[in-house]
Amino acid sequence: MKPTVHQIESILAAAVELGSEAERHQFVERVCAGDVNLRRRVDELIDNHFRAGNFLESLAPDFLATVEELAGARSGSVIGAYKLLEQIGEGGFGVVFLAEQQQPVRRKVALKVIKPGMDTRQVVARFEAERQALALMDHPNIAHILDGGETASGRPYFVMELVRGIPITRFCDENHLPVRERLELFVAVCQAVQHAHQKGIIHRDLKPSNILVTEQDGRPLVKVIDFGIAKALGQQLTEKTLYTNFAQLIGTPLYMSPEQAQMSGLDIDTRSDIYSLGVLLYELLTGTTPFDKERLRVVGYDEMRRIIREEEPPRPSTRLSTLGQAVATVSANRQSDPRRLSQLFRGELDWIVMKCLEKDRNRRYETTNGLTRDIQHYLHDEPVQACPPSAWYRFRKFARRNKRALATSALLGLVLLAACGAVAGSIGWAMRDREARRAVVVARFEQVLQESERLYWEGRLPEATAAARKARELLDSGGGGEELQRQLRDWLADLDMVARLEDIRLRWQDWVRPGALEYPEAFRSYGIDMDALAPAEAAARIVARPIRVDLAAALDLWAWRSRHAPARWQRLREAAAASDPDPVRNRIREVVARQDWATLRRLAESIDVGALPLSMLDLLGERLWESGDQTSAITFLRRVHQRYPGDFRINLALGHALFGATPRSLEDAIRYYTAAVAVRPESAVAYYHLGYALFRKGRVDESIAAYRRVIALDPQYPSAHQKLSGLLSMKGQLDEAIAVCRATPPGWSDNGERLARLLNDRAWQLSSHADPRARNPSYAADLASEAVTRQPTNGAYWETLGVARYRAGQWKEAVEVLERWAELNAPGHGAGSFFLAMAYHRLGKEKKARTRYDGVARWMDQAQSQNEQLRRFRTEAEELLGLKKMK
C-alpha cells in the first residue's frame, strides 16, 4: 500500500528530533515495519533535511548571526512590553519563555512565541487558535491569557500567567497524597475541563505535563495549560484556515482516545477529553497508564494505533497485581499497602475509570460534569452512576473478538441463553438500584437547595445562584419529579429577579448608564404589575415570595426616586409597608418619607445592624448620605462593614461615600472598591468606580486596566468608553483612543464632539510631525475630514484638514479648506496662515501668498510668540517663498 503524505510527514517530524543517527535508524526501521517504499522515502527526506542543515552550518558566521537575529526571540530580547529572561519550555510549534512585563505592572509571565521556520499557514492558524481558546476562558484552574500580539518580524505570540507548578502525578507522588486527596485534585481538573467544554473548546492533549499543580496560600492549586491543539466546537477560533489533515495524528498516544487514533474522519468531541481524563485518573490511582509506555514506544505506528483502538486495558485494581516490586512504591506514595489499595479500587473506582476508557464513546460519560459528580458521590459515600458492564455487553464484546470460535449456532444459542439469564437476573437489581439512586438524588437536591437559600440570606447572590444551578444538574442526572423541577424553576426565577433588581439599583447609582427606569418592567415580568394592582394585592403577592425583603427594598428605592410624583410615591410606599410589616423597617420608611433626618440619624445609631437585612442597611446608609450628613453615613456604613466585611453592596457603598466625602479619602475608597471587585469580579460597576478612583489618585495605568475590564464585562457601558478613550489620549495612544471612542454605545451626550476632537488631534500629529518620516498626510486628511463633518463650525478642525491637504500635495483643496478656516477664525492667525501662503505660492498666486505670510509673521513678531511649531512652519514658508533672499 502506498504511504500517505501525512504518514511520511509524521515519521519524518519524529525522526529528526532524535539525537543520533543510530537512534533515527532504529526508529525508522521500527515504524516502517518492512514497508520498503515507505522506508526509502523517509530515508531520502531525512538525508535532505540534514544536508540542508550542513549547508547552513557552512555559511559565514556573520551571515548566520544575521539569520538568527531575524529569525527568533532569545533571552534578553524584548517583545512588546516583555523582556525575555530564559527559555522554560518548547512544544511542537512554540517556544515558551520566562519573561518580565515592564508596564503597566511589573511581573513575571510566560510568553509563548511561534518557532522560527514553523510559520506555515496551518501552524500560525493553530497557534492563533490556542491564543483565542485561552482568551475565551476564565477559570481559576485554567492558566489565564494576559496579552497577545506579533513580534516585529510578524511572528505571533501570547502571554499567560506564569504557573510555577509541577505535573499533577509528580506532585501527588512527591507529597505522598492518599487516594482521597488525589481524587479531590482530579475534581478540580474536571471542573476546568468542563469550563473549557462550555466555551466550545476541546483540549485534545490532556496529560500530566499539561496539568500543573502549584501552591496558593498553602493549598494545592491545579492549573490546566497548553491548549495548543485545542479544537473549537461549532465556532471559528481564527480567520485563518485551521484543520487537522487526514491521517495526521494529534495528541499524545498514551492519553489518546480511540477515535483520535482511528483517524477515520470521525469528529472529535468532548468525550475524547473524557477518555484522556480517564487515563489521567488511572495513572493517579495506579502510578501507571492503561497501556504500558514501553510497549507503545517500541511497536510500529500502525500497531500502536491498533492497540489504542482495540485492546481493553486491565481495571486499576487488576493492574496493581501486574506491577511486581513497583507496587510497594505505588502503595507507599498513596499512604497505603498493596492489598488495601487493591480493595479500595475494586468496585466503584474501577467502574468510574473504565467508563471513561470505553472504546465506544457513546458509553462514556456524556459530559465532564457527569464524571465530576460520580467522583464526588464516591467521596461522599453515595451511589455512583457508573456500574459494571452488563452480561449482554460483555458477551457482544467477546463475540466480536472471537467470531470463528462462536461459529456454530448451538454454542451461540447456549451463550445467548446464559447471557439472557444474567440480564433477567439483573433487571430486578437495576430497578431497586434506580429507586435507591432516586432517593439519594432527592436528598442531595434538598440539601443543595437549602445551601442556596442560606447563601442568599447571607447576601452571597452569585454563590446562591451557582448552588441552585448545581441542584439543577442533580435533577438532570435523573431521579427528580415534576414537583422538584417546579420548585427549582421558581427559586431560580427568584434569584434572577434579585440579580435584576440589584443591577437596576447599581445603574441608578451610576447615572451615566442607561436603564435607570426599569423597575416597572422588572416587577411586571416577575408577575407583579405595580401599575395594574392595588397596593394590598401587590403586597400579598410579594409576601408569598421568599425574596420579599428584597422586593420591598426595591419598592423603597423606587418610591424614593418617584417622590416628585406623589400618587405613585404613595402607592409604592403603601405596598412596601404592607409587604414587609417589620416595625423597625416600617419606622425607617416613615422617617424617610417625612425626611426627618435627625430622627433617622438617631435610628441609625441605635439599631442592631445584625437584625436588619443587608438591603435595608444599604438603603439606610444611602438615605443618611442624601440627608447631607456625610459623617453619620460613613460611621454607620463602617459599623455595618464590621458585621458584614465581605458584602459586595456595603463595600461599594463605603467606596462611594469615602470618594464623595469632603475632604475626599481616595486611599480608603480604593480599598473598599477593590474589596467589592474581589467579592464580585464580574461586576462592571465596581470596576468602573475603582477605575475612576485610581485615576483621581494619579494611578493612570491601573485606571486604564480597570476601564478595559469594565468594557470586557459590559460593552454597553458608555462612560467607561469615554473615560478610557480620554486616558489613552492623555498618554498619546490616539489610535486606540479613537477606536474605543468609536465603539462607545449610545448614551454619552458629548461622544460626537469627543470623537471629533480625537480625530483632529491624531490628524494634526500625522500631518505636522517635525520628522517627515513620521507623517502620513493622506490618512491625516481622512481623519480630519471626518472631524470637520462631525463638527463643521470648529475652525481648528478646518485648519488641520487644510494642513493635511497641503502635505498630501493637494494645493487647490488646501486653499479651499484654509480659506474656510480663515472665515471661521478671523483674522486667522496661526499655522493655517503659513500653509495657506505656501498653497497660494504652489498655485502661482504670489501676491496672495506674500500678503498672507506678512500678516501672520507680523502677528508673531508683535505677540513675541515662542511657539516652536509655529516657528518651524514660518521657517518652512520662508524657504519655500524665497523670502530670506528677498530680505
N, C-alpha and C positions, 0 to 999 in steps of 0.2 A: 504494500500500500504506500502511495506517495506521501511523504511527510508534508504537513501543512506549514505554511509560512510562520504562523504563530507558535507552533510547536518548536520549530527551529529557533525562533527568537527567544523563547523561554529558556531553552537549554543553553543557548549562547550567553544570555544575560547571567545565568548562574555560573557558567564555566569561567568567564573572565574575572569573576570575583575571587576565584581560588588563588591561593598564594604561590603555588609551584606548578611547573609543567607536569610533574608526575601526578599530582592531585587532579589536575584537569584531565589527564589521560584516563585515569581510573574512573572519574565521574562520567565522562562522555561514553566510555565503554559500557558502564553500568546502565545508563539511562537509554542508550540506543538499543540495547538488548539484542544485538545481532542484526539490526537493520542496517545493511551496508550502505544504502543510498543516504539514509539519514546521517550515518557516521561520516561519510565522505563530505557531505555538505557542511556539517558542523565544523569538521576539522579545517575546511577551507576558510570558513568565516573567522575562526579563531586565529588562524595564521594571518589573515588580512588585518585583523584587529591589532595584533601585536606588531606587525610590520609598520602600521601607521604610528604606533607608539614609538618605535625605534626612530622613525623619520623625525618625529617632533624632538626627540632627545638629541638628534644630531644637529639641530639648528643652533644658531649663535645664541649665547646666553642672554644678550641684551634683547634679542627678539623674543625669546621665551618669557623674559620678565615682562615685556610689554603685553604679551598674550595673557599671562596670568593676571596682570593688573586690570586688563579689560574684562577678564572672564569672571572673576569671583570675589566674593567677600572673604575677609580674613580677620583674625583677631587684631584689634587696634584700629580697624577702619570704622567709619561712621555711616550708618544708613538712616536717613531721616533724622529723627531725634534720638537715635540709639547708637551707642558706642559698643562695638563687639569686643567682648573680653576673652572668650575662649570657646572653642567648639565642644559641644557636650553631647552631640548625637548626630546620626546620619541615617536616613532612610533611603528607599529606592529612588526618590525624586528630589528630596530636600535635605539640606544641612541645617542643623539646629545649633544656635549659638547662645551662650550666656551673654546677655547684653545689659547695658546700663542705660536707662532712659534719662535723658538730660533735662527735659522740661515737658509739660508744666510741673511734673513732680519727679523727684529723683528716686528711682527704684530699680531693682534688678528684675529683668524679664527674660523670657525665652523667645528668641527671634528665629523663625524658620524661613529660609530663602531657598529658591529653587537652585539645583546644582547647575554649574556651568556645563553646557553641552547637552542638558536634558530638556531644553526649552522647545521641544516639539509641540505642535498644536495640541495633541492629546494630553501630554504631560502638564502643560500650562493649564489646560482646562481642568484636569484632575486636581491640580494644586489650588486653583481658584475655588473649586468645589469644596475642598477641605476648609478653606478660609470662610466661605459663606455658610457651610454646615455649622461650624462653631459659632458664627455670628448669630445664627437662629436660636441658639440655646442659652439658657440662663438657669443653671442648676448648681447647687453647692458642690456636687460630686462630679462636675464636668469642668475641665480646665477652661477658664474664660478667655475669650479672644479680646484683646485690648485695642489693637490698631492693625492697619494693613496698608499696603501701597506697592510701589515699584521702586527699584533701585535706579540710580542714574542711567544704568545701561538697559533698563527696561525689564529686569527680572523681578517677578512678583515675590513679595514677602508678606508675612503677617506676624503679629506679636501676640504671645499668650502670656498668661500669668506663669511665673516660674514655680514649678512644682518640685520641691526638694524631697522627693519620696523614693521608695524602692518598690519593686514589683510585689504585688499582694501576696503571692505564695512565699516569697522570701521573707516578707515582713512577718507573716504568720509563723513561719518556722523559727526565725531568729528570736521571736518573742514567746515561743512555745505556747501559742494560743490554743486553748481547748476547742473542741468542735463547736460548742455553742457560740463562742466569740467569733469564730471563723464564719459561721452562718450569719451572724449579725452584720459583719463586714460585707458579706456577699449580698445581703438585702440592700445595702446602700448602693452596690454596683448595679443591681437590678433596677432600682429606682432611677438611677442616672440613665440607664439604657432606655427605660420606659419613657423618660422625658424626651430623649432623642427621637424615639419612635413617634411620640405625639407631635413632634415637629416635622415628621416626614423623613427622618434620617435613619438609615441602617448603617451600623458601624462596619460590619463585614470583616473585621480583623480583631475581634476581642481575644486577648491573650494576656497573660500576667504582665508582660513588659509594657502593655498599653493601659494597665490598671495599677496605678501607683498609690502607695499609702504614705502619708506624711502625718505629722502630729500637730494638733492645734489645741492650745490650752490643755496640754497633757492627755488629749484623747486622739485616737487614730482617726484620720480623715481620708476617705477614698477619693481619688481623682481619676476619671477616665480621660485618656488623652488620645491623640493621633487618630483623627477621623479622616486620615489621608486617602482611604479608598472607600469612603462613605458614599452611599448611593441615595439620591433623592427619590422619595415615593410621591409620584403624582405631581411633581413640580420641577422646574428647571433651575438648577443651582447657579448656572453660569450661562452667559450668552454664547460662549464658545462651545464647540461640539464636545460632548462628554459621553463616551460609551465604552463598554467593555467588549473588545473584539472577540469574535467566536473562537473558542478553544484557547483563550488566554486565561490562565489560572490566576485568580485574585484571592489573596488571603494567605494564611499560614497553615500548611497541611494538617498539623496536629490538632488544630482547633477549627478546621474547615467542615462545613456541613456537607452532607452527601450531594445536595443539589448544586453546591458550588463546584464540587469535584466532578459532577456529571457533565457540566459544560454542554448541556443539550439545548440551550436557548430558553429553558425554564426560568421564569422571572424569579429573582431572588427577593424574598420579602423578609419581614421582621422575624419570622420563625427561624431563619438562618442564624440570627444573633442568639436566639434561644438555644439552639444547638451548641453554639460556642460557649454560652453561659453554662450549659450542662457539662462541657468538657472542663471548664474552669472549676466548677463545683466538685467534679470528680477528683481533680488534682488537689483542691483544698482539703478534701477528705482523705485521700489515699496517698498523696505525695507523688503520684504519677498520673500520666494521661491514659485515656481509654485504650489507645493503640500505642505500642511500645515505640519510643522515639528512635531507638537504634534501628529497629526493623524498617520503619518508614524511610530512614536515611539511606539504607543500603539497597532497597528494592528499586526497580526501574520506575520510570514516570507513570506508565500506564498501570503497573501493578499497584503503585501507591494509590492511584485514583480508585482502582477496583476495591482495595481494602476499605477505603472510606465509604464507598457506596454500598458494599455488600456484606462485609463481615460484622457480626454482632459482638460488641465488646463485652467482657465479663462485668457483672454487677460489682459495685465498690466493695461489698462485703466479701465477695469471691476473690476479687483482685488482691486483697490483703494476703490471702493464703499463697499467692504466687510470688511474693516479694522476697522470699528467702530471709537472709540475715538483715536485709534493709528494713524489714517490718519493725524491728526493735527501735530503730531510729525514728521511723514514721510515728510509732506509738508514743515515744518519749516526747517528740515535738508537739504532740497533742495532749500531753499530760495524762496518758492512759497506758494500758497494756494491750498487747495484740488481741487477746481473747475478748476483753471487754469492748475494744474498738470494733471488732467484727460484729458483736452482738448489737452494738449501737447503730451500725449501718443497716443491719438486716431489717427488712420491713420498709418503713416509710421513707427513709433516706434513699435506700435502693430504688424505691418506686419513683421518687421525685427525679433523681438523676436520670434513670432510664427513660422516663417520659420525655425529658429534654433531648435525649440521644436517639429518639426514634428515627429510623430511616425515612419513614413516611411522615412528612412534615404535618400532615393533617392530624396525626396522632400526638403531636407535641402540644405544649401549652399554646393556646391561641395568642396570648399576649404575655408580656413580661410581668404584668400585674398578677396574672394567674400563678406564675411561678413564685412571685414575691409572697402572695397570700398563702401558698402551701408551705413555704419556709416559715412564715410567721405562725401559721397554725401548728406546725411541728414544734416550734419553740414554746408555744402556749399550751401544749398537750391537747390540741384539738384535732379532729379528723382532717385528713388531707384529701385533696381532690384526686391525686394520683393513686392508682391501685395497680396490682399486678395484672398483666395481660390475661385475657380470658383463655380458656382451653381452646376454643374455636380459633382464636387469633394465633395461638401458638401452633396449632395444627396447620393452619394455612401457611405459616412461615416454614414449617417443617416440610410440608408438601412441595412448596416452591423450590426448596433446596434439594429435594430427593424425588424428582419426578419418576425416574426409572425404577427406583425401589418400590414405588407405590403404583406400579403399572396395572396390577391385577385389581379388578373391581371388587373382588371378595375382600381382599385386605383393606382396600379403601373404605368399603362399607363398614367393616368392623371398627376401623379407626373413627369413622364418622359417627357411628353409634356411641362409641365411648365418649367422643367429644360432645355429642348432644346430651348425653347423660350428665357430663360435667357442667354443661351450660344450664341444664334444667336445675341441677342442684344449686347453681349459683344465683338463680333468679330470686329465690326467696331471700337469700342473704343480701342481694343487691337492694331489694325493696326495703328490708329492715334498715340497711345502711343509709338509704336515701332519707328515711324518716329521721334517723339519728342526726344526719347531717343538717336536715332542715331545722331541727330543734337547736342545733349549735348555731346555725346562721341567724335564727331569730334572736337567740340570747345575745349573740355578739352584736347584732344590729341595734338592739335596745341599749346596750352598753355604749356603743359609739354615739348613738343619738343623744344619750344623756350627757356624754362628754362634750358634744357640740353645744348643747344648751348651756352647760356650765361655762364654756369659753365665751359664749355670747354675753352672759351676765357679768363676766369679768371684763367686758369691753374689748375682747380679742376677736374682732369680727373675721379677719382673714382665716385665723386658725379654726374658728367655729364653722366657717364655710368649707374649709378643707376636710374637717371631720365629717360634715354632712355628705360630702361627695364620696368619702370613704364608705359611709353607710350605704350609699347607692351602689357602689361596687360590690358590697356584700350581697345586696339583693340581686344584682345582675348575675352573681355566681350561682344563683338558684336557691330556692327554699323560701322566698318571701311571697306572701299572698298579696291580693289586691289592696287589702286594708293597710298593710305596711307600706306599700307603694304610694298610696294616697297620703298617708301620714308624712312620708318623706317629701313628697311633692309640695305639700303645704308648708313644711318647715323651710325648704329651700326657697320658696316664694317669699316667706317672711324675711329670711336673711338677705335676699336680693333687694327687698324693699328697704331694709335698714341701710344697705350699702348705697342705694339710690338717694335716700334722704340725707345721708352723710355727704354725698357728692354735691347735692344741691346746696347744702349749707356751706361747704368749702367754696363753691362757686360764688355764693353770696358774699362771703368774706373777701374774696378776691374779685373786686368789682369789674376788672377789665375783661373777665371771661364772660362769654355768652351763657345763657341758660339760667339766669337768676330768677325766672318766674315759672319754674317747672313744678312747683308743689301741686297745683290743681290737677295736672295730668298724672303725676305720680300717684296721688290718692285715688284718682278715677280708675287708673289701670289696676289698682290693688282692690277695687271693688267698693270704694267708699267715695262717692261723689259728693264733695262738700258743698257744691252749689245746688244740688238737687235734693239733698237730705236735710231734714230738720236737725238741729244740733243734738237733740236727745237720741234720735235714731242713729246718727253718725257715731255718737259716743257708745251706743250699745254694740255696734259692730266693732269698734276699736277695743272695747273691753273683752270681746270674745277672742282676741288675738294675743299670743304670748309676747308680742313685741309692743304691747300697748303703751309702755312708758316712753319708748322712742317715738311712737306715733303722736303721743300727747306733747312731747317736747318739740316735735316738728310743728305741731299746731301753735305752740307758744311762739316760736320764731316767726312763723307765717303771720300770726296775729300782730306781732310787734312791727313787722315790715308793712302791715296793712293798716296801721293806726291812723293814717290820714284818710282812710275810707271807713268811717265809723260803723256803718252797717255790717260790713264784712268783719271788721275787728271784733265787734260784739259777738257775732255768730261763732267765730273761731275760738274766742275765749270761753264761751259757754261750752262748746264741745270739748275743749281741753280739760276744763274743770270737771265736767261730768264723766269723762273717760278715765280720769286719774284723781280719785277722790281723796288722796292722801292730804291730811290737814296742813302739814308743813309746806308741801309743794303748792297747795292752793293759796296758802298765806303769801308765799313768794309771788304767785301770779297776781294776787290782789294788790300787793305793794307796788309791783312793776306797773300795773295798769294805772295806778294813781300817780306814778312817777314820784313816789315818796322815797327819795334816795337816802335820807338819813335813817329811816326805818330799815331800808334794805341793807345798809352797812351794818346796823346792829344785828340783823338776822344773820348776815354772813359771818360775823364774829362769834355768834353763839351756837350756830347749828353744828351737829355732829356730821362731818363730811362723810363718815362711813355709813351713815343712814340714808343718804340720798344717792340716786343713780347718777352715773357719770354724765349722762346727757343733761340732767338738771344742774349739776355743779358747773358744767361748761357754760350753760346759759346764764347762770347767776354771775359768774366771772365776767361774762360779756356785758351784762346789764350794768354791773358796777363800773366797768370801763366807760361805758357810754354815759354814765352819770357825771363823768368828769373827774372822778376821784381815782386817779391812777395808782396812788399808793395803796388804797384799800383793795383795788382789783388785784394788784401784783401780790400783796400779802396773802390774800385769800387763795389765789391760784398756787402760790408756793406751798400753802398748807395742804391743798388738795394733792399737789405733786408729791409731798412727803408720803401720803397714803397710797397714791397710785403712780409711782415713778415711771412705770412702763406704759402708761396710757398715751396713745397717739394724740388724741384731741387735747389733752391737758398740756403736753409738751408743745404742741403747736400754738395753743392759746398763750402760754407763757412766752414763747418766742415772739408772738405778735405784740404782747403787752410790753415787753422789755425793749423791743425795737421801736415802738411808738412812744415810749416814755420820754419825759423831759427831766433831766438830760437822758439821752439815749444810751442804753447799755448794750453795745453791739456784741461784745465778747459773750455775755450771758445769752443774748438772743441766738447767736450762732450755736452755742452749746445746746440749747433746747431744740432748735431746728434740726440739728444733727441727730439728736435723740429721736425726734419724730421720724426722720428719714430712716434711722436704724430699725424702728418699730415697723414702719410701713415703707419698705424700699420701692414699692410700686406706686407711691403717691407723687404725682406730678406737682401737686400744690405745695407739698413740703419742700421738694427740691427747688421750686420756684422761689419761695421765700428765703430759703437758705442761700440761693444764688444771689439774691438782692442784698442780703445782709453781708455776704462775703465781699460784694462789690463796694458797699459803703465802707467796709473796713480796709479797702485797698488791696484785697486779695483777688486780683483780676483773673489770673489763670484758673484759680479754683472756682470762681464765679462762672467763667465760661464753661468749665466742665459740668457744673450744676445745671446750667441752662441747656446744654446739649442733652443731658439726661432728661430734662423736662420734655423736650421735643420728642425724644425717643419714646417716652411713655405716653405722651399725648400730643400728637402732631397738630391738633386743633387748638393749641394754646397760643393765641396771637401775641400777647405781651411778652411771652418767652422768646418768640422770634424777634420781636422788636428790640428787646434788651440784648440778646445775643448778637444781632447784627450791629448794634451800637458799640458793643465791646470789641468785636472783631475790627470794626472800622477804626476804633481808637488805637488798636495795635497795628494798624496798617495792613490788615488782611482783608483788603477791599473786595477781592473777587468772591471770597467766601461770604463776606457780609452781604453782598448783593444777592447771592444765591439764597441765603437764609431769608432775606427780606422778600424776595420773590415768592418764597414758599409760605409766607405769612397768610393764614386763613383770614377771611373777613372778620371784622370785629375790632380792628385797631384804626382809629379815625385818621391818623396822620400818616398811614403807611405809604400812600401815594407820594406825599411830599418827602418822606424819609427815603424812599427808593430813588426818587429823582436826585436827591442830594448825594446819595452814594454813587449813583451812576455818573453824576457830574464830577465828583471827586476822583473816581477811577479814570475817567476820560481825561481829566486835567493831568493826572500822573502820567498817563500813556502818551500824551501829546507834548508835554512841556518838560520832560526829563532833561537834565543837563547833559546826560550821556546819550548821544543819538542811537546807540545800540540798544538802549532800553525803551526806545519809543516804538509805538505801534499806532500810527495815526489813523489807519483805516478802521481798526477796532475802536479806537477812541471816538472817531466820528459816529460810529453806530451807537455807542453808549450815550454820547452827548445828544444825539438826535432824539433818542428815547426820553432823555431828561427834559428836553425842550418840549416834546409832545405832551409830557405829563404836567409840566409847569411852564406854559408858554409866556407868562408875564415876568418870569425871573430872568433878568438881564444877564446874570452871571453864567447861566446855562448857555445862552446865546454866545457869550464870549468864548466859552470852552469849545463849543461847536465850531466857531469861526477859526480858532487856533488849530483845531484838528483838521479842518478842511484845508487850511493853508499848508500844514505839514504834509498832508496827503497829495499836495500838488494841484488841488482844485481851486485855482486862484479866483475864478469868477464866482463860484459858490461861496468862497470865503468872504469876498466883498459883500455879497448879498446878505450873508448872515451877520457880519460885523457891522454893517450899516444899520441893520435892525437892532443890534446891541447898542449902538450909539444913540438911537432914538429912545430906547428904554432907559439909558443911563447918561443923559446929557449932563455935563459936556463930554462924557465918555472918556475920561482919563483912566489909563491902566494898560494892561498888556494888550488888550484888544486894539488899542490905537496903534501900537507899533506893528502889529500883524496886519492891520488894515492898510497902513502906509506901505508895508512890504508887498501886499497883494496888489495895491494900485500900481506900484512900480513894475511888478511882473506883467501887468496888463498894459503897460506903456502910458499910464496916466501919471506922469511925473509931477505935474503941478499939485494934484490932489495928494500924491504921496508926500511931497515936501510940506504941504500945509498941515496934513495930519501929524507928521513927525514933529514939526516945530511946536505944535500945540501941546503935545504930551511931554516933550522934552522940557519945554518952558515950565510946565506944571511940576515936573520932577525937581527942577532946579529951585523953584520957589518953595516947594514943600520940603526941600532938603531930604528927599526920600532916600533911605538907605536899604530899600528892599532889594535883596541880592538878585532875586529872579527878574525883577523889572530892569535892573542894571544890565543883566545878561541879555535880555531882549533888546534893550536900547543899543548895546554894542553890536548885536546881530543886525539890527536895522541900519545902523550907521555904515557897517561894512558892505551891506547889500546896496544901499543907495549911494555909496561912494562919498558920504558926507565928510568923512575925515579929510579926504583930499580937497574937497571944496572949501573947507575951512582953512 
